């Protein structure tokens, strides 16, 4: 049976064009008659700006195929009406700052299909020096199917993402005010941070607010410490013998006020976040007999065989009745279990904050990514290699600000001391690749596991470090047997 021939646009989207083919493709695109397959016919290109937007439609649809529209909502509505009158079905534009969001929403409500493309895919091509040419260039590229659509989560997920990002900014602002408190007290030689691990804890806040209230006696301030503080009352009192200065006390008061304001904003974000999470639909849990997710390689990660006996050294995650640290002040884990249909926090290193970051950025529908490797590549957690002639000539480091990738890296770095299957896997990668590459590889593995859990509805079952060690020994044994057979030898076990 003859192999089906793929078009140039299909090979470009699949990433199977080499450097010579890409140069030839660019040359053909610039030609008057590129000879490429037309994928999208009713296409318009928009160059998004701050004050105005340039829109280009195919020639023959309007006497003036390129027009400029203002940024006002009325102009955007007029733009949508003009595009529909020209028979346009798909609109493509670049993700320029936040200016594209208003255009995207108006066109989407008008019934047009909007493609949001990454500017990096078109900015390196020469010859597009004006807004008019840029809109025509986008239209031409998309006509031949040479652009990829960016991911944008559903509206309900976007609402959760907005509040979660806002809450994260408030948490970071509160952290800066904590540092401001410590700096102000150190300036007055009040060494409270040396005897208390957290100056915004129960003892630290009681002492700081008493100081701002006018109390200066170290012995009286030391009596405010909580009984759980390991430092003695005498040590706390010595740390509070400072050089009191009115200007620094005023600075400390300002830092405390801003910290309290940040805490109020975080509490309001928690209330709104709980409301948006409750509005998300529930997912049914998979049957108990479904195969469990397991971590090893892509071929044997979902073992359906019988489970080995659990190891006694496995330390389970503690279930805390109250939120800790900066966690939202409601039962976030129960909401995530209802939304996802599985408990993502059963993965070692993945806590509720990490799980909510994943869900708020990507949602629970993984159909946007064809495979788990596609998701890993989208997160920039896959190796970036330049291969020529079958040899790796250069290996680059992917720099990304993806919040999900950063959260997974943090989760992977916390597996160093984990007494679990994933912890053993991370330590093996760390010994072989080094800390940096091991964290990236483990973060990619966690992304694959979450993808499988959300796609198949399977709960994670940890098999412990002993199972990982057993599989490692078996792999090494098989490798030695294959190597000996290739050299014409046969290995036999020692007596």
N, C-alpha and C positions, 0 to 999 in steps of 0.2 A: 504493500500500500504506500503510495507516494506521500511524503511528508508535506504537511500544509505549510505554504510559504507565508511568512509574516510580513506585514508592511513595515515601512520605515518608522512610522509613528508608534507602532506596537513595540518594535525593538527599542525605541528610545524610552518609552515608558517603563519597560522592563529592565532598563539599564544594561543592555547587551551590546551597545555600540562601542567600538574602540575609538581611540583618538583620531585616527585617520578618517573613519566613517563620520565622526561628529563634525570634523572640519568640512568634509564634503557636503554634509547636511546643511551646515550654515551657509555655504556657498550657494546651494540650490534654493534655500529659503530667500536669500537676497535677490535671486534672479527674478525676472518678470514672470517667467513661466517655470516654477520650481518643479513641476511634474510630480508633486506629492499627492497622496490620497487625501481627499477632503473628508474630514471626520465630522465636523460641525459646520453646518451651512448658515443658519440664522444666528450669527454671532455679532456681538458688539464689544468694542474695547473701551475702557474708561481709564483715563489717567487722573487719579485722585489727587486733589490739592487742598490747601487750607481755605482759600477764598473762592475757588472755582474748580470745576471738573470739565475736562475735555472728553467728549464721547464721539467715537467713530463707528459708523455702520458700513456695510459693504456698498460699493458704488452701484448706483441704479435704484437704491431704496429711497433716496431723497435727493432733491437738487443740491442740497448742501450736506454731504455725508459726514462732515465733521462739525460739531457744534459745541459751544461752550455754555455751561449752565452754572449758576451760582450755587452757593453752599446752603441757602435757605431751604427750609422744608418745602415751601411752595415750588421752588425751582426743581427740587428733587422729584416731586410729584409730576411736574411738567416733563421732566426727563423720562420718567417711566411711561407716561402717555405717548411721548414721541417714539420711544423704542418699540412700544407695542404697535403703533401705527405703521412702523417700518417692517413689521413682521419678525421682530427679533424674539428669540426664545431663550438664548443664553447670553449672559453678560460676564465678561472677565475683567478683573482689576487686580492691582497689587495691594498687599497689606501695608499701606503707608501709615505708620503711627496709629492713631485712633480715628483718623479722618474717614476711613473707609466704612466704619460701623454704621453711621447714619445713612450712607448710600446703600449699604447692604440691606438694612432693615426695610427701607422704603421700597426698593426693587423686589425684595422677597415678598412683601405684602401685596405687591402688584401682580404677583403670579409669575415673575421671571425667575429663571434658574441662574443663580449667581455663583461664579467660580472665583475663589480667592487664591491667587497664586503668590508664591514666594518671589520677592524681587531679586534674590540671588540667582535665580534661574535665567534671568534676562538682562541683568545689569552689565555683565561682562561682554555682551555683544555690541560691537561699535555701530555708530551711525545714527543713534536715536538721541538727538540733542534738543528736541523741543517737545512740548506737551502734545502738540498735534501728532507728531510722528510717533510718540510713545503710545498713544491710544491706537493708532493704526497698526503699530507693530504688535501690540498685544492681540488685536483682532486677527491679524494674519497668523500668528503662532497658534492661537487656539483653533483657528479654522482647520489647520492640519493636525490637530491633536497633539501638539508638542508641549503642552503645559499640564501640570498636575494640580489638582484641587487640594487646597489646604483643609485640615480638619477643623471643624467648628462643632462643639458639642450642642445637644438640644437646648431649648430655651430653659427648661427646668434645671438642667445641670449648670447652665451659665449663671443662673441666679445663685446657686450654691457656691459656685466658683468665685463670684464677685464678693460674697460675704466672707468666704474663707480667706481670700487674699487680703481683704480689708482687715480682718481679724489678725492675720499674720503681721501686717504693718503695725497695728496697735501693740502687739506683743513685742515687736522689736523696738518700738518707741518706749515702751515701759522698761525694757532692758537698758536702754541708754540712760533713762532717768535713775535707775538703780546705780549705774556707774557714776552718775553725777552726784548722788548721795555719798558714795564712798569717797569720791574725790574731795568733796566739801569737808567731810569729817577728817580725812587724812590731812588736809590743809590745816585744820585746827589741832592736829596731833591726837585726835580721838581714834584710837586703834581698835574700834569695835569689830572690824572685819577680820581681825586676827584671832578673835575668840569665838566668833559666831560664823558658821558656814554660810548663812544667808541673812543679810541685813534686812530683807523684806519678809522674814518669817515672823512668828508670833513675838519672840523676844526682841528682835531687832526693831520692829515697828513700834512696839510699846516703849522702848528706850528712846528712839529718835523722836517720837511725838511728845514724850515727856520733856526732852531737852527743848523742843520748840515751845513747849508750854511754860518754860521758865525754870525747870528743875536743873540744878547744876551739881548737887551733892552726888559724888560717885557711889557712895554706899546706898543711898536711896534709889539711885538708878539701877544698881546691881540687883536690888530686890525684885525688879520687874522681870528678871529672866525666868524662862520656863523651866520646870523641873527636869525636862529631858536634855537640857544643855549640859554637855560634858564638862565645860570649863567651870571652875569653882566661882563662888561669889567674889572672892578676893581677886581672882584674875580678871573678872569682868570689871570690877571697880577700878583696878589699875589701868585698864585700857580706856577708861572714861575720864582720866585726868588730863584734860586738854586745855588748850589755849583758846578760850572763848573769844570770838570776834563777831561783832554785830553784823558786819557786811557778809561774812561767810555764813552766819546763821540765816540771814535773809536769803542767800543763795540756796541753802539747804531747804528752807521753807518752799521756795519756788520749785525745787526738784520734787519734793513730796507732793505738792499740789498737782504738778503735771503727772506724776505717777498715779495719783488717785483718779485723775481725769481719764488716763489711759485704761485703768481698771473698769471705770464706768462704761467706756466705749466697748471694751471687750465683753462686758456683761450684756450690753444691748446687741452686740453681734451674735452672742450665744442664743439669745431669744429669737432673733430673726433666722439664724441658722437652723434651729430646731423646727421652726415653722416650715421652712423650705424643705427640710428633710422629710417631714411628715407628709408633704404633698407628693413625694416621689412614690411611684408604684412599688408594690412588693413583688418579690420573685419567689416562686415555689422552690422548696428544697428538693434536691435529688433523692431518689429512693436510697435506702440504707445499703442495698446490695450493689450499688454502683461501685466501680473500681475506684480506689483511692489514688490521689495524686502522690507521686513519690519523686524524689530528686536523685538523679544520677546522670543519665544522658537522654537525648531526645527519644531514643528508641525504647528505653525501659523505665521511663518516669511515671507511667501509670500502670503499676503492677496490679493485676487482678488476682494474683495467687494468694494463698493463705498468708496471714501476717505472722512474722516470727514473734517470739515472746518479748515483751517490753523489757528494756533494761532498767535496773533499779537505780542507776546513776543519773537517769534523765531527770532534769529539774524542770518542772512545769511552770508556766507563767502564773504569777500570783494574781488572783482576782481581787481587785481593790474595790471596796464598796463606795468610796468617794473618789472623784476625779483628782488627779495629782498634777502638780505643777501648773502648766499652762493649758491643760486639757479643758475642753468645754464643760460647763457646769450642768450637764444632763447626761442621761445614759446614752452616750454616743455609740457604744459597742452594740447595743441592742438595735438601734436604728440602722447601723451598717449591716448587721446580720439580716435584717428584714429586707433591706434594699438589694443586697447582693445575693441573698439566698445561701450564702456560705459565710463562714467565719474566717475572714482574711487574717485575723490576728493570731490564728493558730500557727502561722509561719513564724519561726523564730526570727527576731529582729524587727518584725512588722508589728507596730502598735497602732492604736486607734488614730493617732495623728497622721501616721504614714498612710494608713488605709483611706482616710478621708481625703488626703491630698490626691491620691490616685483617683478616687471616685469623682472628686470635684473637678478635676482637670479632664478626665477621659470618659467618665460615665461608666455604666455597667455593660453596655452593648459593645462587644469586641468585634462585631462584624465589619467595622470600618477597616480593620487590619486583616488581611487574608490569612496570615499565619502568625505564630508567636515570634518568628524571626523578623517578620515585617514590623511588628510592634517594637522589637528591640532596636532595629535599625532606625525607626522613626524617633525613638528616644535618644539617639546618638550614643547608644551603649555598645554598638557593634564595632569591631576593629575597622579602622580606615586605612586601607592599603592600596598602593598604586602598583599594579602588576603589569609587567611587560615581558612577553615571551615566556610566560609561565613562571617568572621570578619576581619576587617582591623587591622593587627598587626603592620604595619609600613607604614608611609607615607614619602616618600623622596622628596627632591627638585631636579628637573632636571636642571642641569647646562649645558648650551649650549652656543655656540658662533655663533649660526645661525643669520645671519644678518637680515633676514626677521623677525624673532621673536623679536629681539631687536628693530627694527623699529616699529613694532606693539605695543610693550610695551611703547615706547615713545609716540605713537599716543594715546594709552589708558590713559596714565597719564595726557595728555592734556585735557581730557574730564571733569575734576573736576569742572570747572566753565562754562561748555558748557550748553547753554539754548536750549537743544534739547532732543529728545527721547533717544539717546545714552548717553547723559550727565546724564539724570535722572536715567538711568539703571546703570551707573557706580557709581553714588552716593549711590544708594541702595545697590549694591554689596560692596561698601567700608564700609558702616555702618554695614553690616552683617558679612563680612569676614575679614575686615582690609585692609589697603592700599596694602600690597604686593600681597596677593591672589586676591584682586579685580583687580589689574592691569593685572595679568596673565590671569584671567578669561575674562576680557574685551578684551585683546589682542587676545585670542582664538575666541571670538565672532566676532571681526573685520575680522579675517582670514576666518571665515565661511561666512560672508557677501560678502567678495571679491570673494570667491570661487563661490558663487551663482551668483554674477553679471557677472563673466567671463564665467560661464557655461551656464547660461540661457539668457545672454544678456539683463538683466533687470536693469533699472536705479533705484537708491535709492531715495525713497521719505520719507522725515522725517515727522513724525506726531506730533512732539512737546512733551513737558513735560506733558501737560494735558492728552494726550492719554495714556502715560505710567502710570500716577497716576490713571487714570480710570481703567486700566487693573489690576494694583496692588490691588486696593480696591476690584475689582471683584474676584480676586484670593483669597484674605483673606476671603471674604464673603463665597465663595464656600468651603473653608477649614473649616470654623466654622460650616457650615451646615452639612458637612460630619462627623465632629467630634461629633456634637450633635446627629446625627442619629445613629452613632455607639454606643453611650451611652444610647440610647433609649429616647432622648429628641427631641423636635421640636422647632425651633426658629421662632419667629414671629417679624416683625418689630414694633418698638415703635410707639405709636400713634403720 
